[in-house]
Amino acid sequence: MRANVPPTAQNLCEVFLASAARHADRVALQDTERSLTYRDLDRLSAEVANALLAAGVRPGQRIGLHLARTVDLGVAVLGVLRAGAVYVPVDPGWPQARISTVLADADVEVVLVDEVGGLPACAEVLQVPVRRAAEADRAGHSVTPEPSSPAYVIYTSGSTGQPKGVVVSHGNVVALLRHALPLFDFSEHDVWTLFHGVSFDFSVWELWGALATGARCLVLPLGVVRSPHALLSELVRRQVTVLNQVPSVFTHLVAVHEEQNAPPLALRYVIFGGESVKLPAVEHFRKQLRGAEDTSVPVFVNMYGITEITVHATWKVLDEFPDPQLRSPIGTPLPHLSIAVLDEELRPVGPGGTGEMWVSGDGVALGYLNRPELTGRRFRTLDTPKGTARSYRTGDLARVLPDGSLDYAGRNDHQIKLNGFRIELQEVETVLAAHPDVQDAAVTVVPRPDGGQVLTALVVAQPGHRRTELVRAVRTHAGARLPSYMVPHRFVLADALPLTHSGKLDRASLAELAGARS
């Protein structure tokens, strides 16, 4: 084990500068066309910071990021932080309506872009790489964020039909890096992938895990992310050693690896997060690698976490031949966090019992942006054996195992995780029901034969509407308002939605109905 974050580092800027001083000539960021050393990244991010300061950006001001998957994405993230500002990522693939909603909710006045155009109206657009070098150089001073200063706002799905922004501080991320990285044998010789978009918080671990250890971060373009064949090719060609994956995406990589006769890989770690791990896929991949020449078997680690507690909360090395009774073993809390598993009366659950996870510690985020009531409901003060602690009520269930470790047991509400993304079913339902030709709508997930899930919508048409045209219209309507991962894959027309005796939506019957019509 090695400590990778200097004990004096109080913010992410200081974490980076310590790495840049030790590894100036090593490659920090790489994409399909360019490579930046730590010295390059230091210089370019300083230019972005100075350009923002010259434009009048204030400490704590929220800056939008609307950038493609290139090294400039890392330059922009670091530049915003070095200006004392807060980055708010918007995915260029999102519908315009969602981009507008996020930028307005976050009160974004400046957006960093790689191409001018394609954005809703905003106060100012600054292009990366910075084109105003002379003006930037005149700014010339730096800002030192406090540990409590916000670093980013990432938007997650909201049950009201509107996404909600989670505000995460420098101290939250530094605590994650300081306490989680020493659990692994990472070094400056590793090659990480930035597989996930910066609007998904898994990217925080990918980018900063590499930068904090002096390693290389390979920024994967969208075409590689969406193609298991292209991803496998990059893993082989770039000799990637640290791969972070959502389990449902990983299963496709395993299939392609087998299809191509298990080419040798340099992987040292495969780290899962975002949804329940698929243990059979892990075991199958392990066997494939054992049969390949010149390939060592990586360490497989499952890490449970959510945006509100800063990416990861637990870790578990996945042993061979796991207990078949386990659903998704998530292990034990990271050193800077504690997890209480409580019943509905907020009493601790003993071994063998299942309850809701409440997470306390230095990773608990600052709260929801502009949502004081929701923040008050989810971020609570909890009595713990060590005294009262600010905690986050996750809504996730876990079973307490005899050794005290945890097995993930799903959600206790109508929120799901699909392909690593958290989706509030009510948000999707609200959008579908807003179509003028829809009388009612509900969304559920239907299992696939391969173990995956399909997001499925049941739609009730307004009286007199031509049902044959409704599915296409509603799909287009949803695609213009929701990111692609929230648009249902299947639409089922129904005469009415199933209800319980009390008149509420019967979600168990809904899933059966959707499955029967698949």
Buried (B, 14 or more C-beta within 10 A) or exposed (E): EEEBBBEEBBBBBBBBBBBBEEBBEBBBBBBBEEEBBBBBBBEBBBBBBBBBBBBEBEBEBBBBBBBBBBBBBBBBBBBBBBBBBBBBBBBBEBBEEBBBBBBEBBEBBBBBBBEEEEBBEBEEBBBBBBEBEEEBEEBEEBBEBEBEBBBBBBBBBBBEBBBBBBBBBBBBBBBBBBBBBBBBEBEBEBBBBBBBBBBBBBBBBBBBBBBBBBBBBBBBBEEBBEBBEBBBBBBBEBBBBBBBBBBBBBBBBBBBBBEEEBBEBBBBBBBBBBBBBBBEBBBBBBEBBEEBEEBEBBBBBBBBBBBBBBBBBBBBEBEEEBEEEBBBBBBBBBBBBBBBBBEEEBEEBEEEEBBBBBBBBBBBBBBBBEBEEBBEEBBBEBEBEEEEBEBBBBBBBBBBBEEEBBBBBBBBEBBBBBBBBBBBBBBBBBBBBBBEBBBBBBBBBBEEEEEBBBBBBBBBBEEEBEEEEBBEBBBEBBEEBBBEBBBBBBBBBBEEBBEEEEEEBBBEBBBBBBBEEE
